[in-house]
Amino acid sequence: MPKSDLGQALAYARGQWSALSPCFEDGRIGVDNKPVENAIRPTKLGAKNWLFIGGEDTGWRSAVVYTFVENIRRAGRDPYPYLKWLFERLPGKTNQDDLRPLLPAAWLASQNKAGHTAAA
């Protein structure tokens, strides 16, 4: 019956079909966002501890750092060596025009050229 819990659930699902159909047409697209939830969980768990650090730009800066770290992790690498490498080079940079070689993609490419393998 349309007014039953099952009927309402089916009506809702039918209304969401256009958003769900790509998941069934392309197996690479997940039905849920669990990988994203797992990636941001450490941030959420630390939110109470970080409530009073920084100023009004802290959220933006944190998002940049987390994006860098997650890019390295998605490539199967440990982010610590990248961050160590980055912080060793940042003091010598004088303008924003030459920061592109410090992005995670550039570091990953240099590691791949050097023959380093992804962390297990």
Phi and psi restraints in degrees (range 20) as a CNS / XPLOR table:
assign (resid 1 and name C) (resid 2 and name N)
       (resid 2 and name CA) (resid 2 and name C) 1.0 -59.4 20.0 2
assign (resid 2 and name N) (resid 2 and name CA)
       (resid 2 and name C) (resid 3 and name N) 1.0 -30.7 20.0 2
assign (resid 2 and name C) (resid 3 and name N)
       (resid 3 and name CA) (resid 3 and name C) 1.0 -86.5 20.0 2
assign (resid 3 and name N) (resid 3 and name CA)
       (resid 3 and name C) (resid 4 and name N) 1.0 -9.0 20.0 2
assign (resid 3 and name C) (resid 4 and name N)
       (resid 4 and name CA) (resid 4 and name C) 1.0 -71.5 20.0 2
assign (resid 4 and name N) (resid 4 and name CA)
       (resid 4 and name C) (resid 5 and name N) 1.0 164.9 20.0 2
assign (resid 4 and name C) (resid 5 and name N)
       (resid 5 and name CA) (resid 5 and name C) 1.0 -58.7 20.0 2
assign (resid 5 and name N) (resid 5 and name CA)
       (resid 5 and name C) (resid 6 and name N) 1.0 -43.0 20.0 2
assign (resid 5 and name C) (resid 6 and name N)
       (resid 6 and name CA) (resid 6 and name C) 1.0 -65.3 20.0 2
assign (resid 6 and name N) (resid 6 and name CA)
       (resid 6 and name C) (resid 7 and name N) 1.0 -41.9 20.0 2
assign (resid 6 and name C) (resid 7 and name N)
       (resid 7 and name CA) (resid 7 and name C) 1.0 -62.2 20.0 2
assign (resid 7 and name N) (resid 7 and name CA)
       (resid 7 and name C) (resid 8 and name N) 1.0 -40.5 20.0 2
assign (resid 7 and name C) (resid 8 and name N)
       (resid 8 and name CA) (resid 8 and name C) 1.0 -68.2 20.0 2
assign (resid 8 and name N) (resid 8 and name CA)
       (resid 8 and name C) (resid 9 and name N) 1.0 -39.0 20.0 2
assign (resid 8 and name C) (resid 9 and name N)
       (resid 9 and name CA) (resid 9 and name C) 1.0 -64.4 20.0 2
assign (resid 9 and name N) (resid 9 and name CA)
       (resid 9 and name C) (resid 10 and name N) 1.0 -42.2 20.0 2
assign (resid 9 and name C) (resid 10 and name N)
       (resid 10 and name CA) (resid 10 and name C) 1.0 -66.4 20.0 2
assign (resid 10 and name N) (resid 10 and name CA)
       (resid 10 and name C) (resid 11 and name N) 1.0 -38.5 20.0 2
assign (resid 10 and name C) (resid 11 and name N)
       (resid 11 and name CA) (resid 11 and name C) 1.0 -64.4 20.0 2
assign (resid 11 and name N) (resid 11 and name CA)
       (resid 11 and name C) (resid 12 and name N) 1.0 -40.6 20.0 2
assign (resid 11 and name C) (resid 12 and name N)
       (resid 12 and name CA) (resid 12 and name C) 1.0 -63.2 20.0 2
assign (resid 12 and name N) (resid 12 and name CA)
       (resid 12 and name C) (resid 13 and name N) 1.0 -47.1 20.0 2
assign (resid 12 and name C) (resid 13 and name N)
       (resid 13 and name CA) (resid 13 and name C) 1.0 -60.8 20.0 2
assign (resid 13 and name N) (resid 13 and name CA)
       (resid 13 and name C) (resid 14 and name N) 1.0 -40.7 20.0 2
assign (resid 13 and name C) (resid 14 and name N)
       (resid 14 and name CA) (resid 14 and name C) 1.0 -63.0 20.0 2
assign (resid 14 and name N) (resid 14 and name CA)
       (resid 14 and name C) (resid 15 and name N) 1.0 -36.1 20.0 2
assign (resid 14 and name C) (resid 15 and name N)
       (resid 15 and name CA) (resid 15 and name C) 1.0 -70.1 20.0 2
assign (resid 15 and name N) (resid 15 and name CA)
       (resid 15 and name C) (resid 16 and name N) 1.0 -20.3 20.0 2
assign (resid 15 and name C) (resid 16 and name N)
       (resid 16 and name CA) (resid 16 and name C) 1.0 -98.6 20.0 2
assign (resid 16 and name N) (resid 16 and name CA)
       (resid 16 and name C) (resid 17 and name N) 1.0 3.5 20.0 2
assign (resid 16 and name C) (resid 17 and name N)
       (resid 17 and name CA) (resid 17 and name C) 1.0 -58.3 20.0 2
assign (resid 17 and name N) (resid 17 and name CA)
       (resid 17 and name C) (resid 18 and name N) 1.0 -39.5 20.0 2
assign (resid 17 and name C) (resid 18 and name N)
       (resid 18 and name CA) (resid 18 and name C) 1.0 -63.2 20.0 2
assign (resid 18 and name N) (resid 18 and name CA)
       (resid 18 and name C) (resid 19 and name N) 1.0 -32.0 20.0 2
assign (resid 18 and name C) (resid 19 and name N)
       (resid 19 and name CA) (resid 19 and name C) 1.0 -79.7 20.0 2
assign (resid 19 and name N) (resid 19 and name CA)
       (resid 19 and name C) (resid 20 and name N) 1.0 -29.2 20.0 2
assign (resid 19 and name C) (resid 20 and name N)
       (resid 20 and name CA) (resid 20 and name C) 1.0 -86.6 20.0 2
assign (resid 20 and name N) (resid 20 and name CA)
       (resid 20 and name C) (resid 21 and name N) 1.0 -27.4 20.0 2
assign (resid 20 and name C) (resid 21 and name N)
       (resid 21 and name CA) (resid 21 and name C) 1.0 -58.7 20.0 2
assign (resid 21 and name N) (resid 21 and name CA)
       (resid 21 and name C) (resid 22 and name N) 1.0 -35.5 20.0 2
assign (resid 21 and name C) (resid 22 and name N)
       (resid 22 and name CA) (resid 22 and name C) 1.0 -58.6 20.0 2
assign (resid 22 and name N) (resid 22 and name CA)
       (resid 22 and name C) (resid 23 and name N) 1.0 -29.4 20.0 2
assign (resid 22 and name C) (resid 23 and name N)
       (resid 23 and name CA) (resid 23 and name C) 1.0 -64.4 20.0 2
assign (resid 23 and name N) (resid 23 and name CA)
       (resid 23 and name C) (resid 24 and name N) 1.0 -30.9 20.0 2
assign (resid 23 and name C) (resid 24 and name N)
       (resid 24 and name CA) (resid 24 and name C) 1.0 -90.3 20.0 2
assign (resid 24 and name N) (resid 24 and name CA)
       (resid 24 and name C) (resid 25 and name N) 1.0 -19.4 20.0 2
assign (resid 24 and name C) (resid 25 and name N)
       (resid 25 and name CA) (resid 25 and name C) 1.0 -87.3 20.0 2
assign (resid 25 and name N) (resid 25 and name CA)
       (resid 25 and name C) (resid 26 and name N) 1.0 -28.3 20.0 2
assign (resid 25 and name C) (resid 26 and name N)
       (resid 26 and name CA) (resid 26 and name C) 1.0 -131.4 20.0 2
assign (resid 26 and name N) (resid 26 and name CA)
       (resid 26 and name C) (resid 27 and name N) 1.0 110.9 20.0 2
assign (resid 26 and name C) (resid 27 and name N)
       (resid 27 and name CA) (resid 27 and name C) 1.0 -64.6 20.0 2
assign (resid 27 and name N) (resid 27 and name CA)
       (resid 27 and name C) (resid 28 and name N) 1.0 -13.5 20.0 2
assign (resid 27 and name C) (resid 28 and name N)
       (resid 28 and name CA) (resid 28 and name C) 1.0 -77.7 20.0 2
assign (resid 28 and name N) (resid 28 and name CA)
       (resid 28 and name C) (resid 29 and name N) 1.0 -16.2 20.0 2
assign (resid 28 and name C) (resid 29 and name N)
       (resid 29 and name CA) (resid 29 and name C) 1.0 -92.7 20.0 2
assign (resid 29 and name N) (resid 29 and name CA)
       (resid 29 and name C) (resid 30 and name N) 1.0 123.5 20.0 2
assign (resid 29 and name C) (resid 30 and name N)
       (resid 30 and name CA) (resid 30 and name C) 1.0 -78.3 20.0 2
assign (resid 30 and name N) (resid 30 and name CA)
       (resid 30 and name C) (resid 31 and name N) 1.0 155.5 20.0 2
assign (resid 30 and name C) (resid 31 and name N)
       (resid 31 and name CA) (resid 31 and name C) 1.0 -80.7 20.0 2
assign (resid 31 and name N) (resid 31 and name CA)
       (resid 31 and name C) (resid 32 and name N) 1.0 -27.0 20.0 2
assign (resid 31 and name C) (resid 32 and name N)
       (resid 32 and name CA) (resid 32 and name C) 1.0 -121.5 20.0 2
assign (resid 32 and name N) (resid 32 and name CA)
       (resid 32 and name C) (resid 33 and name N) 1.0 178.1 20.0 2
assign (resid 32 and name C) (resid 33 and name N)
       (resid 33 and name CA) (resid 33 and name C) 1.0 -112.5 20.0 2
assign (resid 33 and name N) (resid 33 and name CA)
       (resid 33 and name C) (resid 34 and name N) 1.0 30.3 20.0 2
assign (resid 33 and name C) (resid 34 and name N)
       (resid 34 and name CA) (resid 34 and name C) 1.0 -56.1 20.0 2
assign (resid 34 and name N) (resid 34 and name CA)
       (resid 34 and name C) (resid 35 and name N) 1.0 -40.6 20.0 2
assign (resid 34 and name C) (resid 35 and name N)
       (resid 35 and name CA) (resid 35 and name C) 1.0 -59.1 20.0 2
assign (resid 35 and name N) (resid 35 and name CA)
       (resid 35 and name C) (resid 36 and name N) 1.0 -38.3 20.0 2
assign (resid 35 and name C) (resid 36 and name N)
       (resid 36 and name CA) (resid 36 and name C) 1.0 -68.7 20.0 2
assign (resid 36 and name N) (resid 36 and name CA)
       (resid 36 and name C) (resid 37 and name N) 1.0 -43.7 20.0 2
assign (resid 36 and name C) (resid 37 and name N)
       (resid 37 and name CA) (resid 37 and name C) 1.0 -59.7 20.0 2
assign (resid 37 and name N) (resid 37 and name CA)
       (resid 37 and name C) (resid 38 and name N) 1.0 -42.2 20.0 2
assign (resid 37 and name C) (resid 38 and name N)
       (resid 38 and name CA) (resid 38 and name C) 1.0 -65.8 20.0 2
assign (resid 38 and name N) (resid 38 and name CA)
       (resid 38 and name C) (resid 39 and name N) 1.0 -34.7 20.0 2
assign (resid 38 and name C) (resid 39 and name N)
       (resid 39 and name CA) (resid 39 and name C) 1.0 -69.2 20.0 2
assign (resid 39 and name N) (resid 39 and name CA)
       (resid 39 and name C) (resid 40 and name N) 1.0 -35.5 20.0 2
assign (resid 39 and name C) (resid 40 and name N)
       (resid 40 and name CA) (resid 40 and name C) 1.0 -92.5 20.0 2
assign (resid 40 and name N) (resid 40 and name CA)
       (resid 40 and name C) (resid 41 and name N) 1.0 -5.9 20.0 2
assign (resid 40 and name C) (resid 41 and name N)
       (resid 41 and name CA) (resid 41 and name C) 1.0 -55.4 20.0 2
assign (resid 41 and name N) (resid 41 and name CA)
       (resid 41 and name C) (resid 42 and name N) 1.0 -46.3 20.0 2
assign (resid 41 and name C) (resid 42 and name N)
       (resid 42 and name CA) (resid 42 and name C) 1.0 -59.1 20.0 2
assign (resid 42 and name N) (resid 42 and name CA)
       (resid 42 and name C) (resid 43 and name N) 1.0 -34.4 20.0 2
assign (resid 42 and name C) (resid 43 and name N)
       (resid 43 and name CA) (resid 43 and name C) 1.0 -65.2 20.0 2
assign (resid 43 and name N) (resid 43 and name CA)
       (resid 43 and name C) (resid 44 and name N) 1.0 -45.7 20.0 2
assign (resid 43 and name C) (resid 44 and name N)
       (resid 44 and name CA) (resid 44 and name C) 1.0 -65.8 20.0 2
assign (resid 44 and name N) (resid 44 and name CA)
       (resid 44 and name C) (resid 45 and name N) 1.0 -40.0 20.0 2
assign (resid 44 and name C) (resid 45 and name N)
       (resid 45 and name CA) (resid 45 and name C) 1.0 -64.6 20.0 2
assign (resid 45 and name N) (resid 45 and name CA)
       (resid 45 and name C) (resid 46 and name N) 1.0 -32.4 20.0 2
assign (resid 45 and name C) (resid 46 and name N)
       (resid 46 and name CA) (resid 46 and name C) 1.0 -88.8 20.0 2
assign (resid 46 and name N) (resid 46 and name CA)
       (resid 46 and name C) (resid 47 and name N) 1.0 -3.3 20.0 2
assign (resid 46 and name C) (resid 47 and name N)
       (resid 47 and name CA) (resid 47 and name C) 1.0 -56.6 20.0 2
assign (resid 47 and name N) (resid 47 and name CA)
       (resid 47 and name C) (resid 48 and name N) 1.0 -42.8 20.0 2
assign (resid 47 and name C) (resid 48 and name N)
       (resid 48 and name CA) (resid 48 and name C) 1.0 -64.5 20.0 2
assign (resid 48 and name N) (resid 48 and name CA)
       (resid 48 and name C) (resid 49 and name N) 1.0 -38.5 20.0 2
assign (resid 48 and name C) (resid 49 and name N)
       (resid 49 and name CA) (resid 49 and name C) 1.0 -67.8 20.0 2
assign (resid 49 and name N) (resid 49 and name CA)
       (resid 49 and name C) (resid 50 and name N) 1.0 -30.9 20.0 2
assign (resid 49 and name C) (resid 50 and name N)
       (resid 50 and name CA) (resid 50 and name C) 1.0 -97.7 20.0 2
assign (resid 50 and name N) (resid 50 and name CA)
       (resid 50 and name C) (resid 51 and name N) 1.0 8.9 20.0 2
assign (resid 50 and name C) (resid 51 and name N)
       (resid 51 and name CA) (resid 51 and name C) 1.0 -56.8 20.0 2
assign (resid 51 and name N) (resid 51 and name CA)
       (resid 51 and name C) (resid 52 and name N) 1.0 -35.8 20.0 2
assign (resid 51 and name C) (resid 52 and name N)
       (resid 52 and name CA) (resid 52 and name C) 1.0 -112.2 20.0 2
assign (resid 52 and name N) (resid 52 and name CA)
       (resid 52 and name C) (resid 53 and name N) 1.0 18.6 20.0 2
assign (resid 52 and name C) (resid 53 and name N)
       (resid 53 and name CA) (resid 53 and name C) 1.0 -91.5 20.0 2
assign (resid 53 and name N) (resid 53 and name CA)
       (resid 53 and name C) (resid 54 and name N) 1.0 149.1 20.0 2
assign (resid 53 and name C) (resid 54 and name N)
       (resid 54 and name CA) (resid 54 and name C) 1.0 71.9 20.0 2
assign (resid 54 and name N) (resid 54 and name CA)
       (resid 54 and name C) (resid 55 and name N) 1.0 -165.5 20.0 2
assign (resid 54 and name C) (resid 55 and name N)
       (resid 55 and name CA) (resid 55 and name C) 1.0 -120.6 20.0 2
assign (resid 55 and name N) (resid 55 and name CA)
       (resid 55 and name C) (resid 56 and name N) 1.0 -151.4 20.0 2
assign (resid 55 and name C) (resid 56 and name N)
       (resid 56 and name CA) (resid 56 and name C) 1.0 -70.5 20.0 2
assign (resid 56 and name N) (resid 56 and name CA)
       (resid 56 and name C) (resid 57 and name N) 1.0 -19.3 20.0 2
assign (resid 56 and name C) (resid 57 and name N)
       (resid 57 and name CA) (resid 57 and name C) 1.0 -92.5 20.0 2
assign (resid 57 and name N) (resid 57 and name CA)
       (resid 57 and name C) (resid 58 and name N) 1.0 2.7 20.0 2
assign (resid 57 and name C) (resid 58 and name N)
       (resid 58 and name CA) (resid 58 and name C) 1.0 -60.1 20.0 2
assign (resid 58 and name N) (resid 58 and name CA)
       (resid 58 and name C) (resid 59 and name N) 1.0 -41.8 20.0 2
assign (resid 58 and name C) (resid 59 and name N)
       (resid 59 and name CA) (resid 59 and name C) 1.0 -60.2 20.0 2
assign (resid 59 and name N) (resid 59 and name CA)
       (resid 59 and name C) (resid 60 and name N) 1.0 -43.4 20.0 2
assign (resid 59 and name C) (resid 60 and name N)
       (resid 60 and name CA) (resid 60 and name C) 1.0 -64.3 20.0 2
assign (resid 60 and name N) (resid 60 and name CA)
       (resid 60 and name C) (resid 61 and name N) 1.0 -46.6 20.0 2
assign (resid 60 and name C) (resid 61 and name N)
       (resid 61 and name CA) (resid 61 and name C) 1.0 -62.9 20.0 2
assign (resid 61 and name N) (resid 61 and name CA)
       (resid 61 and name C) (resid 62 and name N) 1.0 -41.2 20.0 2
assign (resid 61 and name C) (resid 62 and name N)
       (resid 62 and name CA) (resid 62 and name C) 1.0 -62.0 20.0 2
assign (resid 62 and name N) (resid 62 and name CA)
       (resid 62 and name C) (resid 63 and name N) 1.0 -41.3 20.0 2
assign (resid 62 and name C) (resid 63 and name N)
       (resid 63 and name CA) (resid 63 and name C) 1.0 -61.4 20.0 2
assign (resid 63 and name N) (resid 63 and name CA)
       (resid 63 and name C) (resid 64 and name N) 1.0 -39.1 20.0 2
assign (resid 63 and name C) (resid 64 and name N)
       (resid 64 and name CA) (resid 64 and name C) 1.0 -63.8 20.0 2
assign (resid 64 and name N) (resid 64 and name CA)
       (resid 64 and name C) (resid 65 and name N) 1.0 -47.4 20.0 2
assign (resid 64 and name C) (resid 65 and name N)
       (resid 65 and name CA) (resid 65 and name C) 1.0 -63.4 20.0 2
assign (resid 65 and name N) (resid 65 and name CA)
       (resid 65 and name C) (resid 66 and name N) 1.0 -44.7 20.0 2
assign (resid 65 and name C) (resid 66 and name N)
       (resid 66 and name CA) (resid 66 and name C) 1.0 -63.5 20.0 2
assign (resid 66 and name N) (resid 66 and name CA)
       (resid 66 and name C) (resid 67 and name N) 1.0 -35.4 20.0 2
assign (resid 66 and name C) (resid 67 and name N)
       (resid 67 and name CA) (resid 67 and name C) 1.0 -64.9 20.0 2
assign (resid 67 and name N) (resid 67 and name CA)
       (resid 67 and name C) (resid 68 and name N) 1.0 -43.7 20.0 2
assign (resid 67 and name C) (resid 68 and name N)
       (resid 68 and name CA) (resid 68 and name C) 1.0 -60.1 20.0 2
assign (resid 68 and name N) (resid 68 and name CA)
       (resid 68 and name C) (resid 69 and name N) 1.0 -49.0 20.0 2
assign (resid 68 and name C) (resid 69 and name N)
       (resid 69 and name CA) (resid 69 and name C) 1.0 -61.0 20.0 2
assign (resid 69 and name N) (resid 69 and name CA)
       (resid 69 and name C) (resid 70 and name N) 1.0 -44.9 20.0 2
assign (resid 69 and name C) (resid 70 and name N)
       (resid 70 and name CA) (resid 70 and name C) 1.0 -68.3 20.0 2
assign (resid 70 and name N) (resid 70 and name CA)
       (resid 70 and name C) (resid 71 and name N) 1.0 -32.5 20.0 2
assign (resid 70 and name C) (resid 71 and name N)
       (resid 71 and name CA) (resid 71 and name C) 1.0 -63.0 20.0 2
assign (resid 71 and name N) (resid 71 and name CA)
       (resid 71 and name C) (resid 72 and name N) 1.0 -41.7 20.0 2
assign (resid 71 and name C) (resid 72 and name N)
       (resid 72 and name CA) (resid 72 and name C) 1.0 -66.8 20.0 2
assign (resid 72 and name N) (resid 72 and name CA)
       (resid 72 and name C) (resid 73 and name N) 1.0 -44.0 20.0 2
assign (resid 72 and name C) (resid 73 and name N)
       (resid 73 and name CA) (resid 73 and name C) 1.0 -62.9 20.0 2
assign (resid 73 and name N) (resid 73 and name CA)
       (resid 73 and name C) (resid 74 and name N) 1.0 -41.1 20.0 2
assign (resid 73 and name C) (resid 74 and name N)
       (resid 74 and name CA) (resid 74 and name C) 1.0 -62.7 20.0 2
assign (resid 74 and name N) (resid 74 and name CA)
       (resid 74 and name C) (resid 75 and name N) 1.0 -26.6 20.0 2
assign (resid 74 and name C) (resid 75 and name N)
       (resid 75 and name CA) (resid 75 and name C) 1.0 -82.9 20.0 2
assign (resid 75 and name N) (resid 75 and name CA)
       (resid 75 and name C) (resid 76 and name N) 1.0 2.4 20.0 2
assign (resid 75 and name C) (resid 76 and name N)
       (resid 76 and name CA) (resid 76 and name C) 1.0 80.4 20.0 2
assign (resid 76 and name N) (resid 76 and name CA)
       (resid 76 and name C) (resid 77 and name N) 1.0 20.0 20.0 2
assign (resid 76 and name C) (resid 77 and name N)
       (resid 77 and name CA) (resid 77 and name C) 1.0 -112.7 20.0 2
assign (resid 77 and name N) (resid 77 and name CA)
       (resid 77 and name C) (resid 78 and name N) 1.0 159.0 20.0 2
assign (resid 77 and name C) (resid 78 and name N)
       (resid 78 and name CA) (resid 78 and name C) 1.0 -80.7 20.0 2
assign (resid 78 and name N) (resid 78 and name CA)
       (resid 78 and name C) (resid 79 and name N) 1.0 127.4 20.0 2
assign (resid 78 and name C) (resid 79 and name N)
       (resid 79 and name CA) (resid 79 and name C) 1.0 -71.7 20.0 2
assign (resid 79 and name N) (resid 79 and name CA)
       (resid 79 and name C) (resid 80 and name N) 1.0 -20.1 20.0 2
assign (resid 79 and name C) (resid 80 and name N)
       (resid 80 and name CA) (resid 80 and name C) 1.0 -58.1 20.0 2
assign (resid 80 and name N) (resid 80 and name CA)
       (resid 80 and name C) (resid 81 and name N) 1.0 -49.5 20.0 2
assign (resid 80 and name C) (resid 81 and name N)
       (resid 81 and name CA) (resid 81 and name C) 1.0 -60.5 20.0 2
assign (resid 81 and name N) (resid 81 and name CA)
       (resid 81 and name C) (resid 82 and name N) 1.0 -34.8 20.0 2
assign (resid 81 and name C) (resid 82 and name N)
       (resid 82 and name CA) (resid 82 and name C) 1.0 -65.2 20.0 2
assign (resid 82 and name N) (resid 82 and name CA)
       (resid 82 and name C) (resid 83 and name N) 1.0 -48.0 20.0 2
assign (resid 82 and name C) (resid 83 and name N)
       (resid 83 and name CA) (resid 83 and name C) 1.0 -63.6 20.0 2
assign (resid 83 and name N) (resid 83 and name CA)
       (resid 83 and name C) (resid 84 and name N) 1.0 -39.1 20.0 2
assign (resid 83 and name C) (resid 84 and name N)
       (resid 84 and name CA) (resid 84 and name C) 1.0 -61.6 20.0 2
assign (resid 84 and name N) (resid 84 and name CA)
       (resid 84 and name C) (resid 85 and name N) 1.0 -47.2 20.0 2
assign (resid 84 and name C) (resid 85 and name N)
       (resid 85 and name CA) (resid 85 and name C) 1.0 -59.9 20.0 2
assign (resid 85 and name N) (resid 85 and name CA)
       (resid 85 and name C) (resid 86 and name N) 1.0 -44.2 20.0 2
assign (resid 85 and name C) (resid 86 and name N)
       (resid 86 and name CA) (resid 86 and name C) 1.0 -63.0 20.0 2
assign (resid 86 and name N) (resid 86 and name CA)
       (resid 86 and name C) (resid 87 and name N) 1.0 -48.3 20.0 2
assign (resid 86 and name C) (resid 87 and name N)
       (resid 87 and name CA) (resid 87 and name C) 1.0 -71.7 20.0 2
assign (resid 87 and name N) (resid 87 and name CA)
       (resid 87 and name C) (resid 88 and name N) 1.0 -20.0 20.0 2
assign (resid 87 and name C) (resid 88 and name N)
       (resid 88 and name CA) (resid 88 and name C) 1.0 -73.9 20.0 2
assign (resid 88 and name N) (resid 88 and name CA)
       (resid 88 and name C) (resid 89 and name N) 1.0 -27.7 20.0 2
assign (resid 88 and name C) (resid 89 and name N)
       (resid 89 and name CA) (resid 89 and name C) 1.0 -96.5 20.0 2
assign (resid 89 and name N) (resid 89 and name CA)
       (resid 89 and name C) (resid 90 and name N) 1.0 -25.7 20.0 2
assign (resid 89 and name C) (resid 90 and name N)
       (resid 90 and name CA) (resid 90 and name C) 1.0 -59.6 20.0 2
assign (resid 90 and name N) (resid 90 and name CA)
       (resid 90 and name C) (resid 91 and name N) 1.0 -40.4 20.0 2
assign (resid 90 and name C) (resid 91 and name N)
       (resid 91 and name CA) (resid 91 and name C) 1.0 -59.0 20.0 2
assign (resid 91 and name N) (resid 91 and name CA)
       (resid 91 and name C) (resid 92 and name N) 1.0 -27.0 20.0 2
assign (resid 91 and name C) (resid 92 and name N)
       (resid 92 and name CA) (resid 92 and name C) 1.0 -82.6 20.0 2
assign (resid 92 and name N) (resid 92 and name CA)
       (resid 92 and name C) (resid 93 and name N) 1.0 -9.4 20.0 2
assign (resid 92 and name C) (resid 93 and name N)
       (resid 93 and name CA) (resid 93 and name C) 1.0 -82.5 20.0 2
assign (resid 93 and name N) (resid 93 and name CA)
       (resid 93 and name C) (resid 94 and name N) 1.0 134.6 20.0 2
assign (resid 93 and name C) (resid 94 and name N)
       (resid 94 and name CA) (resid 94 and name C) 1.0 -110.1 20.0 2
assign (resid 94 and name N) (resid 94 and name CA)
       (resid 94 and name C) (resid 95 and name N) 1.0 -20.2 20.0 2
assign (resid 94 and name C) (resid 95 and name N)
       (resid 95 and name CA) (resid 95 and name C) 1.0 -143.9 20.0 2
assign (resid 95 and name N) (resid 95 and name CA)
       (resid 95 and name C) (resid 96 and name N) 1.0 167.7 20.0 2
assign (resid 95 and name C) (resid 96 and name N)
       (resid 96 and name CA) (resid 96 and name C) 1.0 -78.4 20.0 2
assign (resid 96 and name N) (resid 96 and name CA)
       (resid 96 and name C) (resid 97 and name N) 1.0 -12.3 20.0 2
assign (resid 96 and name C) (resid 97 and name N)
       (resid 97 and name CA) (resid 97 and name C) 1.0 -65.8 20.0 2
assign (resid 97 and name N) (resid 97 and name CA)
       (resid 97 and name C) (resid 98 and name N) 1.0 -27.6 20.0 2
assign (resid 97 and name C) (resid 98 and name N)
       (resid 98 and name CA) (resid 98 and name C) 1.0 -111.1 20.0 2
assign (resid 98 and name N) (resid 98 and name CA)
       (resid 98 and name C) (resid 99 and name N) 1.0 30.7 20.0 2
assign (resid 98 and name C) (resid 99 and name N)
       (resid 99 and name CA) (resid 99 and name C) 1.0 -87.9 20.0 2
assign (resid 99 and name N) (resid 99 and name CA)
       (resid 99 and name C) (resid 100 and name N) 1.0 -17.1 20.0 2
assign (resid 99 and name C) (resid 100 and name N)
       (resid 100 and name CA) (resid 100 and name C) 1.0 -55.8 20.0 2
assign (resid 100 and name N) (resid 100 and name CA)
       (resid 100 and name C) (resid 101 and name N) 1.0 -37.7 20.0 2
assign (resid 100 and name C) (resid 101 and name N)
       (resid 101 and name CA) (resid 101 and name C) 1.0 -66.9 20.0 2
assign (resid 101 and name N) (resid 101 and name CA)
       (resid 101 and name C) (resid 102 and name N) 1.0 -8.3 20.0 2
assign (resid 101 and name C) (resid 102 and name N)
       (resid 102 and name CA) (resid 102 and name C) 1.0 -96.8 20.0 2
assign (resid 102 and name N) (resid 102 and name CA)
       (resid 102 and name C) (resid 103 and name N) 1.0 -2.9 20.0 2
assign (resid 102 and name C) (resid 103 and name N)
       (resid 103 and name CA) (resid 103 and name C) 1.0 -70.9 20.0 2
assign (resid 103 and name N) (resid 103 and name CA)
       (resid 103 and name C) (resid 104 and name N) 1.0 157.0 20.0 2
assign (resid 103 and name C) (resid 104 and name N)
       (resid 104 and name CA) (resid 104 and name C) 1.0 -53.7 20.0 2
assign (resid 104 and name N) (resid 104 and name CA)
       (resid 104 and name C) (resid 105 and name N) 1.0 -38.9 20.0 2
assign (resid 104 and name C) (resid 105 and name N)
       (resid 105 and name CA) (resid 105 and name C) 1.0 -61.5 20.0 2
assign (resid 105 and name N) (resid 105 and name CA)
       (resid 105 and name C) (resid 106 and name N) 1.0 -39.9 20.0 2
assign (resid 105 and name C) (resid 106 and name N)
       (resid 106 and name CA) (resid 106 and name C) 1.0 -67.6 20.0 2
assign (resid 106 and name N) (resid 106 and name CA)
       (resid 106 and name C) (resid 107 and name N) 1.0 -41.0 20.0 2
assign (resid 106 and name C) (resid 107 and name N)
       (resid 107 and name CA) (resid 107 and name C) 1.0 -64.8 20.0 2
assign (resid 107 and name N) (resid 107 and name CA)
       (resid 107 and name C) (resid 108 and name N) 1.0 -43.8 20.0 2
assign (resid 107 and name C) (resid 108 and name N)
       (resid 108 and name CA) (resid 108 and name C) 1.0 -61.0 20.0 2
assign (resid 108 and name N) (resid 108 and name CA)
       (resid 108 and name C) (resid 109 and name N) 1.0 -41.2 20.0 2
assign (resid 108 and name C) (resid 109 and name N)
       (resid 109 and name CA) (resid 109 and name C) 1.0 -63.5 20.0 2
assign (resid 109 and name N) (resid 109 and name CA)
       (resid 109 and name C) (resid 110 and name N) 1.0 -41.7 20.0 2
assign (resid 109 and name C) (resid 110 and name N)
       (resid 110 and name CA) (resid 110 and name C) 1.0 -66.6 20.0 2
assign (resid 110 and name N) (resid 110 and name CA)
       (resid 110 and name C) (resid 111 and name N) 1.0 -34.7 20.0 2
assign (resid 110 and name C) (resid 111 and name N)
       (resid 111 and name CA) (resid 111 and name C) 1.0 -69.0 20.0 2
assign (resid 111 and name N) (resid 111 and name CA)
       (resid 111 and name C) (resid 112 and name N) 1.0 -39.4 20.0 2
assign (resid 111 and name C) (resid 112 and name N)
       (resid 112 and name CA) (resid 112 and name C) 1.0 -66.5 20.0 2
assign (resid 112 and name N) (resid 112 and name CA)
       (resid 112 and name C) (resid 113 and name N) 1.0 -38.6 20.0 2
assign (resid 112 and name C) (resid 113 and name N)
       (resid 113 and name CA) (resid 113 and name C) 1.0 -65.0 20.0 2
assign (resid 113 and name N) (resid 113 and name CA)
       (resid 113 and name C) (resid 114 and name N) 1.0 -35.8 20.0 2
assign (resid 113 and name C) (resid 114 and name N)
       (resid 114 and name CA) (resid 114 and name C) 1.0 -77.8 20.0 2
assign (resid 114 and name N) (resid 114 and name CA)
       (resid 114 and name C) (resid 115 and name N) 1.0 -5.3 20.0 2
assign (resid 114 and name C) (resid 115 and name N)
       (resid 115 and name CA) (resid 115 and name C) 1.0 87.9 20.0 2
assign (resid 115 and name N) (resid 115 and name CA)
       (resid 115 and name C) (resid 116 and name N) 1.0 14.4 20.0 2
assign (resid 115 and name C) (resid 116 and name N)
       (resid 116 and name CA) (resid 116 and name C) 1.0 -74.5 20.0 2
assign (resid 116 and name N) (resid 116 and name CA)
       (resid 116 and name C) (resid 117 and name N) 1.0 143.7 20.0 2
assign (resid 116 and name C) (resid 117 and name N)
       (resid 117 and name CA) (resid 117 and name C) 1.0 -102.6 20.0 2
assign (resid 117 and name N) (resid 117 and name CA)
       (resid 117 and name C) (resid 118 and name N) 1.0 159.9 20.0 2
assign (resid 117 and name C) (resid 118 and name N)
       (resid 118 and name CA) (resid 118 and name C) 1.0 -66.6 20.0 2
assign (resid 118 and name N) (resid 118 and name CA)
       (resid 118 and name C) (resid 119 and name N) 1.0 146.8 20.0 2
assign (resid 118 and name C) (resid 119 and name N)
       (resid 119 and name CA) (resid 119 and name C) 1.0 -70.8 20.0 2
assign (resid 119 and name N) (resid 119 and name CA)
       (resid 119 and name C) (resid 120 and name N) 1.0 146.1 20.0 2
